[in-house]
Amino acid sequence: MDFENHDNVQKNMAKDVEVKGFNPGLIVLIVVGGLLLTFLIGNYLLYMYAQKALPPKKKKPVSKKKMKKERLKQGVSAPGE
């Protein structure tokens, strides 16, 4: 009888260890999720800061050739023609 009782105690201890320990997959998921969330929030905050702090982009000047083409498309003759 002593051996049966000893086996039961070992089984119960094994169950307790499984229940009390953290699931490694869950830890990895939480760490990766936290890093991803931190990255996304950081990017958003940098974007918002850049919108306020940086001057707006300057547009490239339109070339005279393109302006001439656009005017011809609209039916307006270019000056000097």
mmCIF file of the N, C-alpha and C atoms, coordinates in Angstrom:
data_MODEL
# 
_entry.id   MODEL 
# 
loop_
_atom_site.group_PDB 
_atom_site.id 
_atom_site.type_symbol 
_atom_site.label_atom_id 
_atom_site.label_alt_id 
_atom_site.label_comp_id 
_atom_site.label_asym_id 
_atom_site.label_entity_id 
_atom_site.label_seq_id 
_atom_site.pdbx_PDB_ins_code 
_atom_site.Cartn_x 
_atom_site.Cartn_y 
_atom_site.Cartn_z 
_atom_site.occupancy 
_atom_site.B_iso_or_equiv 
_atom_site.pdbx_formal_charge 
_atom_site.auth_seq_id 
_atom_site.auth_comp_id 
_atom_site.auth_asym_id 
_atom_site.auth_atom_id 
_atom_site.pdbx_PDB_model_num 
ATOM 1   N N  . MET A 1 1  ? 0.813  -1.196 0.000   1.00 0.00 ? 1  MET A N  1 
ATOM 2   C CA . MET A 1 1  ? 0.000  0.000  0.000   1.00 0.00 ? 1  MET A CA 1 
ATOM 3   C C  . MET A 1 1  ? 0.853  1.255  0.000   1.00 0.00 ? 1  MET A C  1 
ATOM 4   N N  . ASP A 1 2  ? 1.976  1.181  0.613   1.00 0.00 ? 2  ASP A N  1 
ATOM 5   C CA . ASP A 1 2  ? 2.852  2.334  0.696   1.00 0.00 ? 2  ASP A CA 1 
ATOM 6   C C  . ASP A 1 2  ? 3.334  2.754  -0.701  1.00 0.00 ? 2  ASP A C  1 
ATOM 7   N N  . PHE A 1 3  ? 3.579  1.764  -1.581  1.00 0.00 ? 3  PHE A N  1 
ATOM 8   C CA . PHE A 1 3  ? 4.025  2.064  -2.939  1.00 0.00 ? 3  PHE A CA 1 
ATOM 9   C C  . PHE A 1 3  ? 2.934  2.757  -3.742  1.00 0.00 ? 3  PHE A C  1 
ATOM 10  N N  . GLU A 1 4  ? 1.681  2.329  -3.602  1.00 0.00 ? 4  GLU A N  1 
ATOM 11  C CA . GLU A 1 4  ? 0.576  2.959  -4.326  1.00 0.00 ? 4  GLU A CA 1 
ATOM 12  C C  . GLU A 1 4  ? 0.423  4.414  -3.894  1.00 0.00 ? 4  GLU A C  1 
ATOM 13  N N  . ASN A 1 5  ? 0.517  4.648  -2.607  1.00 0.00 ? 5  ASN A N  1 
ATOM 14  C CA . ASN A 1 5  ? 0.391  6.002  -2.081  1.00 0.00 ? 5  ASN A CA 1 
ATOM 15  C C  . ASN A 1 5  ? 1.533  6.875  -2.616  1.00 0.00 ? 5  ASN A C  1 
ATOM 16  N N  . HIS A 1 6  ? 2.709  6.311  -2.689  1.00 0.00 ? 6  HIS A N  1 
ATOM 17  C CA . HIS A 1 6  ? 3.874  7.044  -3.188  1.00 0.00 ? 6  HIS A CA 1 
ATOM 18  C C  . HIS A 1 6  ? 3.670  7.432  -4.663  1.00 0.00 ? 6  HIS A C  1 
ATOM 19  N N  . ASP A 1 7  ? 3.110  6.517  -5.484  1.00 0.00 ? 7  ASP A N  1 
ATOM 20  C CA . ASP A 1 7  ? 2.840  6.805  -6.892  1.00 0.00 ? 7  ASP A CA 1 
ATOM 21  C C  . ASP A 1 7  ? 1.830  7.938  -7.030  1.00 0.00 ? 7  ASP A C  1 
ATOM 22  N N  . ASN A 1 8  ? 0.797  7.929  -6.221  1.00 0.00 ? 8  ASN A N  1 
ATOM 23  C CA . ASN A 1 8  ? -0.227 8.981  -6.272  1.00 0.00 ? 8  ASN A CA 1 
ATOM 24  C C  . ASN A 1 8  ? 0.368  10.342 -5.919  1.00 0.00 ? 8  ASN A C  1 
ATOM 25  N N  . VAL A 1 9  ? 1.246  10.355 -4.923  1.00 0.00 ? 9  VAL A N  1 
ATOM 26  C CA . VAL A 1 9  ? 1.874  11.609 -4.510  1.00 0.00 ? 9  VAL A CA 1 
ATOM 27  C C  . VAL A 1 9  ? 2.718  12.166 -5.662  1.00 0.00 ? 9  VAL A C  1 
ATOM 28  N N  . GLN A 1 10 ? 3.465  11.293 -6.346  1.00 0.00 ? 10 GLN A N  1 
ATOM 29  C CA . GLN A 1 10 ? 4.282  11.736 -7.475  1.00 0.00 ? 10 GLN A CA 1 
ATOM 30  C C  . GLN A 1 10 ? 3.411  12.282 -8.605  1.00 0.00 ? 10 GLN A C  1 
ATOM 31  N N  . LYS A 1 11 ? 2.293  11.604 -8.890  1.00 0.00 ? 11 LYS A N  1 
ATOM 32  C CA . LYS A 1 11 ? 1.390  12.073 -9.946  1.00 0.00 ? 11 LYS A CA 1 
ATOM 33  C C  . LYS A 1 11 ? 0.804  13.440 -9.593  1.00 0.00 ? 11 LYS A C  1 
ATOM 34  N N  . ASN A 1 12 ? 0.409  13.609 -8.347  1.00 0.00 ? 12 ASN A N  1 
ATOM 35  C CA . ASN A 1 12 ? -0.164 14.889 -7.923  1.00 0.00 ? 12 ASN A CA 1 
ATOM 36  C C  . ASN A 1 12 ? 0.879  16.004 -8.003  1.00 0.00 ? 12 ASN A C  1 
ATOM 37  N N  . MET A 1 13 ? 2.129  15.701 -7.640  1.00 0.00 ? 13 MET A N  1 
ATOM 38  C CA . MET A 1 13 ? 3.187  16.698 -7.723  1.00 0.00 ? 13 MET A CA 1 
ATOM 39  C C  . MET A 1 13 ? 3.426  17.104 -9.176  1.00 0.00 ? 13 MET A C  1 
ATOM 40  N N  . ALA A 1 14 ? 3.411  16.130 -10.070 1.00 0.00 ? 14 ALA A N  1 
ATOM 41  C CA . ALA A 1 14 ? 3.624  16.413 -11.489 1.00 0.00 ? 14 ALA A CA 1 
ATOM 42  C C  . ALA A 1 14 ? 2.515  17.316 -12.017 1.00 0.00 ? 14 ALA A C  1 
ATOM 43  N N  . LYS A 1 15 ? 1.278  17.063 -11.606 1.00 0.00 ? 15 LYS A N  1 
ATOM 44  C CA . LYS A 1 15 ? 0.155  17.908 -12.038 1.00 0.00 ? 15 LYS A CA 1 
ATOM 45  C C  . LYS A 1 15 ? 0.323  19.329 -11.511 1.00 0.00 ? 15 LYS A C  1 
ATOM 46  N N  . ASP A 1 16 ? 0.747  19.458 -10.258 1.00 0.00 ? 16 ASP A N  1 
ATOM 47  C CA . ASP A 1 16 ? 0.917  20.786 -9.664  1.00 0.00 ? 16 ASP A CA 1 
ATOM 48  C C  . ASP A 1 16 ? 1.989  21.585 -10.405 1.00 0.00 ? 16 ASP A C  1 
ATOM 49  N N  . VAL A 1 17 ? 3.073  20.927 -10.796 1.00 0.00 ? 17 VAL A N  1 
ATOM 50  C CA . VAL A 1 17 ? 4.148  21.614 -11.506 1.00 0.00 ? 17 VAL A CA 1 
ATOM 51  C C  . VAL A 1 17 ? 3.643  22.114 -12.847 1.00 0.00 ? 17 VAL A C  1 
ATOM 52  N N  . GLU A 1 18 ? 2.849  21.311 -13.561 1.00 0.00 ? 18 GLU A N  1 
ATOM 53  C CA . GLU A 1 18 ? 2.326  21.719 -14.869 1.00 0.00 ? 18 GLU A CA 1 
ATOM 54  C C  . GLU A 1 18 ? 1.392  22.909 -14.740 1.00 0.00 ? 18 GLU A C  1 
ATOM 55  N N  . VAL A 1 19 ? 0.565  22.899 -13.730 1.00 0.00 ? 19 VAL A N  1 
ATOM 56  C CA . VAL A 1 19 ? -0.430 23.967 -13.573 1.00 0.00 ? 19 VAL A CA 1 
ATOM 57  C C  . VAL A 1 19 ? 0.233  25.265 -13.139 1.00 0.00 ? 19 VAL A C  1 
ATOM 58  N N  . LYS A 1 20 ? 1.213  25.187 -12.248 1.00 0.00 ? 20 LYS A N  1 
ATOM 59  C CA . LYS A 1 20 ? 1.823  26.405 -11.707 1.00 0.00 ? 20 LYS A CA 1 
ATOM 60  C C  . LYS A 1 20 ? 2.754  27.078 -12.700 1.00 0.00 ? 20 LYS A C  1 
ATOM 61  N N  . GLY A 1 21 ? 3.426  26.323 -13.588 1.00 0.00 ? 21 GLY A N  1 
ATOM 62  C CA . GLY A 1 21 ? 4.404  26.896 -14.512 1.00 0.00 ? 21 GLY A CA 1 
ATOM 63  C C  . GLY A 1 21 ? 3.740  27.720 -15.608 1.00 0.00 ? 21 GLY A C  1 
ATOM 64  N N  . PHE A 1 22 ? 4.459  28.743 -16.099 1.00 0.00 ? 22 PHE A N  1 
ATOM 65  C CA . PHE A 1 22 ? 3.953  29.550 -17.203 1.00 0.00 ? 22 PHE A CA 1 
ATOM 66  C C  . PHE A 1 22 ? 4.133  28.801 -18.515 1.00 0.00 ? 22 PHE A C  1 
ATOM 67  N N  . ASN A 1 23 ? 3.217  29.003 -19.408 1.00 0.00 ? 23 ASN A N  1 
ATOM 68  C CA . ASN A 1 23 ? 3.317  28.388 -20.732 1.00 0.00 ? 23 ASN A CA 1 
ATOM 69  C C  . ASN A 1 23 ? 4.348  29.174 -21.533 1.00 0.00 ? 23 ASN A C  1 
ATOM 70  N N  . PRO A 1 24 ? 5.429  28.539 -21.991 1.00 0.00 ? 24 PRO A N  1 
ATOM 71  C CA . PRO A 1 24 ? 6.472  29.270 -22.735 1.00 0.00 ? 24 PRO A CA 1 
ATOM 72  C C  . PRO A 1 24 ? 5.935  29.923 -24.007 1.00 0.00 ? 24 PRO A C  1 
ATOM 73  N N  . GLY A 1 25 ? 4.991  29.270 -24.671 1.00 0.00 ? 25 GLY A N  1 
ATOM 74  C CA . GLY A 1 25 ? 4.399  29.860 -25.874 1.00 0.00 ? 25 GLY A CA 1 
ATOM 75  C C  . GLY A 1 25 ? 3.686  31.156 -25.566 1.00 0.00 ? 25 GLY A C  1 
ATOM 76  N N  . LEU A 1 26 ? 3.026  31.195 -24.419 1.00 0.00 ? 26 LEU A N  1 
ATOM 77  C CA . LEU A 1 26 ? 2.305  32.408 -24.015 1.00 0.00 ? 26 LEU A CA 1 
ATOM 78  C C  . LEU A 1 26 ? 3.284  33.538 -23.717 1.00 0.00 ? 26 LEU A C  1 
ATOM 79  N N  . ILE A 1 27 ? 4.407  33.207 -23.076 1.00 0.00 ? 27 ILE A N  1 
ATOM 80  C CA . ILE A 1 27 ? 5.417  34.224 -22.763 1.00 0.00 ? 27 ILE A CA 1 
ATOM 81  C C  . ILE A 1 27 ? 5.973  34.810 -24.056 1.00 0.00 ? 27 ILE A C  1 
ATOM 82  N N  . VAL A 1 28 ? 6.304  33.952 -25.021 1.00 0.00 ? 28 VAL A N  1 
ATOM 83  C CA . VAL A 1 28 ? 6.830  34.423 -26.308 1.00 0.00 ? 28 VAL A CA 1 
ATOM 84  C C  . VAL A 1 28 ? 5.805  35.311 -27.001 1.00 0.00 ? 28 VAL A C  1 
ATOM 85  N N  . LEU A 1 29 ? 4.550  34.890 -26.980 1.00 0.00 ? 29 LEU A N  1 
ATOM 86  C CA . LEU A 1 29 ? 3.478  35.660 -27.607 1.00 0.00 ? 29 LEU A CA 1 
ATOM 87  C C  . LEU A 1 29 ? 3.343  37.040 -26.964 1.00 0.00 ? 29 LEU A C  1 
ATOM 88  N N  . ILE A 1 30 ? 3.396  37.093 -25.656 1.00 0.00 ? 30 ILE A N  1 
ATOM 89  C CA . ILE A 1 30 ? 3.271  38.372 -24.950 1.00 0.00 ? 30 ILE A CA 1 
ATOM 90  C C  . ILE A 1 30 ? 4.456  39.280 -25.267 1.00 0.00 ? 30 ILE A C  1 
ATOM 91  N N  . VAL A 1 31 ? 5.681  38.716 -25.268 1.00 0.00 ? 31 VAL A N  1 
ATOM 92  C CA . VAL A 1 31 ? 6.875  39.523 -25.547 1.00 0.00 ? 31 VAL A CA 1 
ATOM 93  C C  . VAL A 1 31 ? 6.840  40.065 -26.976 1.00 0.00 ? 31 VAL A C  1 
ATOM 94  N N  . VAL A 1 32 ? 6.554  39.192 -27.950 1.00 0.00 ? 32 VAL A N  1 
ATOM 95  C CA . VAL A 1 32 ? 6.515  39.614 -29.354 1.00 0.00 ? 32 VAL A CA 1 
ATOM 96  C C  . VAL A 1 32 ? 5.387  40.627 -29.564 1.00 0.00 ? 32 VAL A C  1 
ATOM 97  N N  . GLY A 1 33 ? 4.239  40.363 -28.981 1.00 0.00 ? 33 GLY A N  1 
ATOM 98  C CA . GLY A 1 33 ? 3.108  41.294 -29.095 1.00 0.00 ? 33 GLY A CA 1 
ATOM 99  C C  . GLY A 1 33 ? 3.440  42.648 -28.484 1.00 0.00 ? 33 GLY A C  1 
ATOM 100 N N  . GLY A 1 34 ? 4.108  42.636 -27.344 1.00 0.00 ? 34 GLY A N  1 
ATOM 101 C CA . GLY A 1 34 ? 4.505  43.885 -26.689 1.00 0.00 ? 34 GLY A CA 1 
ATOM 102 C C  . GLY A 1 34 ? 5.482  44.679 -27.528 1.00 0.00 ? 34 GLY A C  1 
ATOM 103 N N  . LEU A 1 35 ? 6.462  43.978 -28.113 1.00 0.00 ? 35 LEU A N  1 
ATOM 104 C CA . LEU A 1 35 ? 7.437  44.666 -28.971 1.00 0.00 ? 35 LEU A CA 1 
ATOM 105 C C  . LEU A 1 35 ? 6.763  45.251 -30.205 1.00 0.00 ? 35 LEU A C  1 
ATOM 106 N N  . LEU A 1 36 ? 5.867  44.496 -30.805 1.00 0.00 ? 36 LEU A N  1 
ATOM 107 C CA . LEU A 1 36 ? 5.157  44.974 -31.995 1.00 0.00 ? 36 LEU A CA 1 
ATOM 108 C C  . LEU A 1 36 ? 4.304  46.193 -31.658 1.00 0.00 ? 36 LEU A C  1 
ATOM 109 N N  . LEU A 1 37 ? 3.609  46.118 -30.542 1.00 0.00 ? 37 LEU A N  1 
ATOM 110 C CA . LEU A 1 37 ? 2.769  47.236 -30.106 1.00 0.00 ? 37 LEU A CA 1 
ATOM 111 C C  . LEU A 1 37 ? 3.621  48.468 -29.829 1.00 0.00 ? 37 LEU A C  1 
ATOM 112 N N  . THR A 1 38 ? 4.755  48.274 -29.164 1.00 0.00 ? 38 THR A N  1 
ATOM 113 C CA . THR A 1 38 ? 5.673  49.387 -28.877 1.00 0.00 ? 38 THR A CA 1 
ATOM 114 C C  . THR A 1 38 ? 6.172  50.017 -30.175 1.00 0.00 ? 38 THR A C  1 
ATOM 115 N N  . PHE A 1 39 ? 6.536  49.178 -31.142 1.00 0.00 ? 39 PHE A N  1 
ATOM 116 C CA . PHE A 1 39 ? 7.026  49.664 -32.436 1.00 0.00 ? 39 PHE A CA 1 
ATOM 117 C C  . PHE A 1 39 ? 5.960  50.505 -33.135 1.00 0.00 ? 39 PHE A C  1 
ATOM 118 N N  . LEU A 1 40 ? 4.724  49.990 -33.176 1.00 0.00 ? 40 LEU A N  1 
ATOM 119 C CA . LEU A 1 40 ? 3.652  50.701 -33.879 1.00 0.00 ? 40 LEU A CA 1 
ATOM 120 C C  . LEU A 1 40 ? 3.312  52.022 -33.183 1.00 0.00 ? 40 LEU A C  1 
ATOM 121 N N  . ILE A 1 41 ? 3.236  52.008 -31.869 1.00 0.00 ? 41 ILE A N  1 
ATOM 122 C CA . ILE A 1 41 ? 2.915  53.237 -31.127 1.00 0.00 ? 41 ILE A CA 1 
ATOM 123 C C  . ILE A 1 41 ? 4.052  54.253 -31.294 1.00 0.00 ? 41 ILE A C  1 
ATOM 124 N N  . GLY A 1 42 ? 5.299  53.770 -31.253 1.00 0.00 ? 42 GLY A N  1 
ATOM 125 C CA . GLY A 1 42 ? 6.448  54.655 -31.440 1.00 0.00 ? 42 GLY A CA 1 
ATOM 126 C C  . GLY A 1 42 ? 6.448  55.307 -32.815 1.00 0.00 ? 42 GLY A C  1 
ATOM 127 N N  . ASN A 1 43 ? 6.142  54.513 -33.836 1.00 0.00 ? 43 ASN A N  1 
ATOM 128 C CA . ASN A 1 43 ? 6.079  55.064 -35.195 1.00 0.00 ? 43 ASN A CA 1 
ATOM 129 C C  . ASN A 1 43 ? 4.986  56.122 -35.303 1.00 0.00 ? 43 ASN A C  1 
ATOM 130 N N  . TYR A 1 44 ? 3.838  55.858 -34.703 1.00 0.00 ? 44 TYR A N  1 
ATOM 131 C CA . TYR A 1 44 ? 2.736  56.818 -34.759 1.00 0.00 ? 44 TYR A CA 1 
ATOM 132 C C  . TYR A 1 44 ? 3.122  58.125 -34.064 1.00 0.00 ? 44 TYR A C  1 
ATOM 133 N N  . LEU A 1 45 ? 3.754  57.999 -32.890 1.00 0.00 ? 45 LEU A N  1 
ATOM 134 C CA . LEU A 1 45 ? 4.151  59.205 -32.163 1.00 0.00 ? 45 LEU A CA 1 
ATOM 135 C C  . LEU A 1 45 ? 5.200  60.000 -32.943 1.00 0.00 ? 45 LEU A C  1 
ATOM 136 N N  . LEU A 1 46 ? 6.162  59.298 -33.567 1.00 0.00 ? 46 LEU A N  1 
ATOM 137 C CA . LEU A 1 46 ? 7.157  59.993 -34.390 1.00 0.00 ? 46 LEU A CA 1 
ATOM 138 C C  . LEU A 1 46 ? 6.500  60.685 -35.579 1.00 0.00 ? 46 LEU A C  1 
ATOM 139 N N  . TYR A 1 47 ? 5.525  60.026 -36.185 1.00 0.00 ? 47 TYR A N  1 
ATOM 140 C CA . TYR A 1 47 ? 4.807  60.605 -37.318 1.00 0.00 ? 47 TYR A CA 1 
ATOM 141 C C  . TYR A 1 47 ? 4.082  61.881 -36.890 1.00 0.00 ? 47 TYR A C  1 
ATOM 142 N N  . MET A 1 48 ? 3.400  61.818 -35.751 1.00 0.00 ? 48 MET A N  1 
ATOM 143 C CA . MET A 1 48 ? 2.673  62.994 -35.269 1.00 0.00 ? 48 MET A CA 1 
ATOM 144 C C  . MET A 1 48 ? 3.638  64.138 -34.957 1.00 0.00 ? 48 MET A C  1 
ATOM 145 N N  . TYR A 1 49 ? 4.782  63.816 -34.359 1.00 0.00 ? 49 TYR A N  1 
ATOM 146 C CA . TYR A 1 49 ? 5.780  64.834 -34.057 1.00 0.00 ? 49 TYR A CA 1 
ATOM 147 C C  . TYR A 1 49 ? 6.328  65.456 -35.339 1.00 0.00 ? 49 TYR A C  1 
ATOM 148 N N  . ALA A 1 50 ? 6.600  64.611 -36.341 1.00 0.00 ? 50 ALA A N  1 
ATOM 149 C CA . ALA A 1 50 ? 7.160  65.098 -37.601 1.00 0.00 ? 50 ALA A CA 1 
ATOM 150 C C  . ALA A 1 50 ? 6.169  66.009 -38.317 1.00 0.00 ? 50 ALA A C  1 
ATOM 151 N N  . GLN A 1 51 ? 4.884  65.706 -38.216 1.00 0.00 ? 51 GLN A N  1 
ATOM 152 C CA . GLN A 1 51 ? 3.877  66.544 -38.866 1.00 0.00 ? 51 GLN A CA 1 
ATOM 153 C C  . GLN A 1 51 ? 3.906  67.963 -38.293 1.00 0.00 ? 51 GLN A C  1 
ATOM 154 N N  . LYS A 1 52 ? 4.156  68.082 -36.995 1.00 0.00 ? 52 LYS A N  1 
ATOM 155 C CA . LYS A 1 52 ? 4.158  69.397 -36.354 1.00 0.00 ? 52 LYS A CA 1 
ATOM 156 C C  . LYS A 1 52 ? 5.505  70.096 -36.513 1.00 0.00 ? 52 LYS A C  1 
ATOM 157 N N  . ALA A 1 53 ? 6.599  69.351 -36.394 1.00 0.00 ? 53 ALA A N  1 
ATOM 158 C CA . ALA A 1 53 ? 7.924  69.963 -36.294 1.00 0.00 ? 53 ALA A CA 1 
ATOM 159 C C  . ALA A 1 53 ? 8.561  70.251 -37.648 1.00 0.00 ? 53 ALA A C  1 
ATOM 160 N N  . LEU A 1 54 ? 8.363  69.377 -38.622 1.00 0.00 ? 54 LEU A N  1 
ATOM 161 C CA . LEU A 1 54 ? 9.058  69.554 -39.899 1.00 0.00 ? 54 LEU A CA 1 
ATOM 162 C C  . LEU A 1 54 ? 8.268  70.476 -40.830 1.00 0.00 ? 54 LEU A C  1 
ATOM 163 N N  . PRO A 1 55 ? 8.962  71.269 -41.633 1.00 0.00 ? 55 PRO A N  1 
ATOM 164 C CA . PRO A 1 55 ? 8.249  72.126 -42.595 1.00 0.00 ? 55 PRO A CA 1 
ATOM 165 C C  . PRO A 1 55 ? 7.650  71.263 -43.706 1.00 0.00 ? 55 PRO A C  1 
ATOM 166 N N  . PRO A 1 56 ? 6.589  71.742 -44.334 1.00 0.00 ? 56 PRO A N  1 
ATOM 167 C CA . PRO A 1 56 ? 5.981  70.950 -45.416 1.00 0.00 ? 56 PRO A CA 1 
ATOM 168 C C  . PRO A 1 56 ? 6.938  70.803 -46.591 1.00 0.00 ? 56 PRO A C  1 
ATOM 169 N N  . LYS A 1 57 ? 6.800  69.713 -47.329 1.00 0.00 ? 57 LYS A N  1 
ATOM 170 C CA . LYS A 1 57 ? 7.663  69.461 -48.485 1.00 0.00 ? 57 LYS A CA 1 
ATOM 171 C C  . LYS A 1 57 ? 7.387  70.496 -49.572 1.00 0.00 ? 57 LYS A C  1 
ATOM 172 N N  . LYS A 1 58 ? 8.448  70.940 -50.221 1.00 0.00 ? 58 LYS A N  1 
ATOM 173 C CA . LYS A 1 58 ? 8.267  71.860 -51.342 1.00 0.00 ? 58 LYS A CA 1 
ATOM 174 C C  . LYS A 1 58 ? 8.027  71.047 -52.597 1.00 0.00 ? 58 LYS A C  1 
ATOM 175 N N  . LYS A 1 59 ? 7.070  71.507 -53.402 1.00 0.00 ? 59 LYS A N  1 
ATOM 176 C CA . LYS A 1 59 ? 6.781  70.810 -54.658 1.00 0.00 ? 59 LYS A CA 1 
ATOM 177 C C  . LYS A 1 59 ? 7.833  71.192 -55.694 1.00 0.00 ? 59 LYS A C  1 
ATOM 178 N N  . LYS A 1 60 ? 8.126  70.239 -56.565 1.00 0.00 ? 60 LYS A N  1 
ATOM 179 C CA . LYS A 1 60 ? 9.083  70.517 -57.646 1.00 0.00 ? 60 LYS A CA 1 
ATOM 180 C C  . LYS A 1 60 ? 8.455  71.513 -58.618 1.00 0.00 ? 60 LYS A C  1 
ATOM 181 N N  . PRO A 1 61 ? 9.242  72.445 -59.138 1.00 0.00 ? 61 PRO A N  1 
ATOM 182 C CA . PRO A 1 61 ? 8.684  73.378 -60.119 1.00 0.00 ? 61 PRO A CA 1 
ATOM 183 C C  . PRO A 1 61 ? 8.339  72.638 -61.420 1.00 0.00 ? 61 PRO A C  1 
ATOM 184 N N  . VAL A 1 62 ? 7.232  73.038 -62.033 1.00 0.00 ? 62 VAL A N  1 
ATOM 185 C CA . VAL A 1 62 ? 6.801  72.409 -63.282 1.00 0.00 ? 62 VAL A CA 1 
ATOM 186 C C  . VAL A 1 62 ? 7.620  72.998 -64.415 1.00 0.00 ? 62 VAL A C  1 
ATOM 187 N N  . SER A 1 63 ? 8.118  72.124 -65.278 1.00 0.00 ? 63 SER A N  1 
ATOM 188 C CA . SER A 1 63 ? 8.971  72.586 -66.379 1.00 0.00 ? 63 SER A CA 1 
ATOM 189 C C  . SER A 1 63 ? 8.137  73.354 -67.412 1.00 0.00 ? 63 SER A C  1 
ATOM 190 N N  . LYS A 1 64 ? 8.813  74.191 -68.176 1.00 0.00 ? 64 LYS A N  1 
ATOM 191 C CA . LYS A 1 64 ? 8.127  74.999 -69.188 1.00 0.00 ? 64 LYS A CA 1 
ATOM 192 C C  . LYS A 1 64 ? 7.498  74.120 -70.257 1.00 0.00 ? 64 LYS A C  1 
ATOM 193 N N  . LYS A 1 65 ? 8.164  72.999 -70.592 1.00 0.00 ? 65 LYS A N  1 
ATOM 194 C CA . LYS A 1 65 ? 7.614  72.078 -71.590 1.00 0.00 ? 65 LYS A CA 1 
ATOM 195 C C  . LYS A 1 65 ? 6.272  71.528 -71.130 1.00 0.00 ? 65 LYS A C  1 
ATOM 196 N N  . LYS A 1 66 ? 6.224  71.109 -69.852 1.00 0.00 ? 66 LYS A N  1 
ATOM 197 C CA . LYS A 1 66 ? 4.973  70.543 -69.321 1.00 0.00 ? 66 LYS A CA 1 
ATOM 198 C C  . LYS A 1 66 ? 3.875  71.600 -69.301 1.00 0.00 ? 66 LYS A C  1 
ATOM 199 N N  . MET A 1 67 ? 4.221  72.820 -68.918 1.00 0.00 ? 67 MET A N  1 
ATOM 200 C CA . MET A 1 67 ? 3.220  73.887 -68.879 1.00 0.00 ? 67 MET A CA 1 
ATOM 201 C C  . MET A 1 67 ? 2.670  74.141 -70.280 1.00 0.00 ? 67 MET A C  1 
ATOM 202 N N  . LYS A 1 68 ? 3.555  74.120 -71.270 1.00 0.00 ? 68 LYS A N  1 
ATOM 203 C CA . LYS A 1 68 ? 3.143  74.348 -72.653 1.00 0.00 ? 68 LYS A CA 1 
ATOM 204 C C  . LYS A 1 68 ? 2.187  73.246 -73.108 1.00 0.00 ? 68 LYS A C  1 
ATOM 205 N N  . LYS A 1 69 ? 2.530  71.980 -72.768 1.00 0.00 ? 69 LYS A N  1 
ATOM 206 C CA . LYS A 1 69 ? 1.669  70.848 -73.133 1.00 0.00 ? 69 LYS A CA 1 
ATOM 207 C C  . LYS A 1 69 ? 0.290  70.969 -72.488 1.00 0.00 ? 69 LYS A C  1 
ATOM 208 N N  . GLU A 1 70 ? 0.277  71.334 -71.216 1.00 0.00 ? 70 GLU A N  1 
ATOM 209 C CA . GLU A 1 70 ? -0.994 71.473 -70.500 1.00 0.00 ? 70 GLU A CA 1 
ATOM 210 C C  . GLU A 1 70 ? -1.856 72.567 -71.132 1.00 0.00 ? 70 GLU A C  1 
ATOM 211 N N  . ARG A 1 71 ? -1.235 73.674 -71.477 1.00 0.00 ? 71 ARG A N  1 
ATOM 212 C CA . ARG A 1 71 ? -1.999 74.763 -72.096 1.00 0.00 ? 71 ARG A CA 1 
ATOM 213 C C  . ARG A 1 71 ? -2.573 74.338 -73.438 1.00 0.00 ? 71 ARG A C  1 
ATOM 214 N N  . LEU A 1 72 ? -1.781 73.599 -74.240 1.00 0.00 ? 72 LEU A N  1 
ATOM 215 C CA . LEU A 1 72 ? -2.259 73.126 -75.535 1.00 0.00 ? 72 LEU A CA 1 
ATOM 216 C C  . LEU A 1 72 ? -3.432 72.157 -75.365 1.00 0.00 ? 72 LEU A C  1 
ATOM 217 N N  . LYS A 1 73 ? -3.345 71.311 -74.325 1.00 0.00 ? 73 LYS A N  1 
ATOM 218 C CA . LYS A 1 73 ? -4.454 70.358 -74.038 1.00 0.00 ? 73 LYS A CA 1 
ATOM 219 C C  . LYS A 1 73 ? -5.735 71.122 -73.720 1.00 0.00 ? 73 LYS A C  1 
ATOM 220 N N  . GLN A 1 74 ? -5.584 72.210 -72.960 1.00 0.00 ? 74 GLN A N  1 
ATOM 221 C CA . GLN A 1 74 ? -6.768 72.972 -72.566 1.00 0.00 ? 74 GLN A CA 1 
ATOM 222 C C  . GLN A 1 74 ? -7.263 73.884 -73.679 1.00 0.00 ? 74 GLN A C  1 
ATOM 223 N N  . GLY A 1 75 ? -6.496 74.003 -74.751 1.00 0.00 ? 75 GLY A N  1 
ATOM 224 C CA . GLY A 1 75 ? -6.934 74.812 -75.905 1.00 0.00 ? 75 GLY A CA 1 
ATOM 225 C C  . GLY A 1 75 ? -6.479 76.245 -75.820 1.00 0.00 ? 75 GLY A C  1 
ATOM 226 N N  . VAL A 1 76 ? -5.625 76.572 -74.874 1.00 0.00 ? 76 VAL A N  1 
ATOM 227 C CA . VAL A 1 76 ? -5.118 77.938 -74.760 1.00 0.00 ? 76 VAL A CA 1 
ATOM 228 C C  . VAL A 1 76 ? -3.771 77.986 -75.457 1.00 0.00 ? 76 VAL A C  1 
ATOM 229 N N  . SER A 1 77 ? -3.597 78.885 -76.371 1.00 0.00 ? 77 SER A N  1 
ATOM 230 C CA . SER A 1 77 ? -2.326 78.943 -77.100 1.00 0.00 ? 77 SER A CA 1 
ATOM 231 C C  . SER A 1 77 ? -1.247 79.539 -76.180 1.00 0.00 ? 77 SER A C  1 
ATOM 232 N N  . ALA A 1 78 ? -0.060 78.980 -76.268 1.00 0.00 ? 78 ALA A N  1 
ATOM 233 C CA . ALA A 1 78 ? 1.047  79.480 -75.448 1.00 0.00 ? 78 ALA A CA 1 
ATOM 234 C C  . ALA A 1 78 ? 1.467  80.842 -75.967 1.00 0.00 ? 78 ALA A C  1 
ATOM 235 N N  . PRO A 1 79 ? 1.915  81.734 -75.093 1.00 0.00 ? 79 PRO A N  1 
ATOM 236 C CA . PRO A 1 79 ? 2.329  83.066 -75.543 1.00 0.00 ? 79 PRO A CA 1 
ATOM 237 C C  . PRO A 1 79 ? 3.534  82.974 -76.477 1.00 0.00 ? 79 PRO A C  1 
ATOM 238 N N  . GLY A 1 80 ? 3.526  83.810 -77.519 1.00 0.00 ? 80 GLY A N  1 
ATOM 239 C CA . GLY A 1 80 ? 4.631  83.840 -78.479 1.00 0.00 ? 80 GLY A CA 1 
ATOM 240 C C  . GLY A 1 80 ? 4.445  82.874 -79.617 1.00 0.00 ? 80 GLY A C  1 
ATOM 241 N N  . GLU A 1 81 ? 3.255  82.285 -79.753 1.00 0.00 ? 81 GLU A N  1 
ATOM 242 C CA . GLU A 1 81 ? 3.010  81.367 -80.877 1.00 0.00 ? 81 GLU A CA 1 
ATOM 243 C C  . GLU A 1 81 ? 1.977  81.928 -81.800 1.00 0.00 ? 81 GLU A C  1 
# 
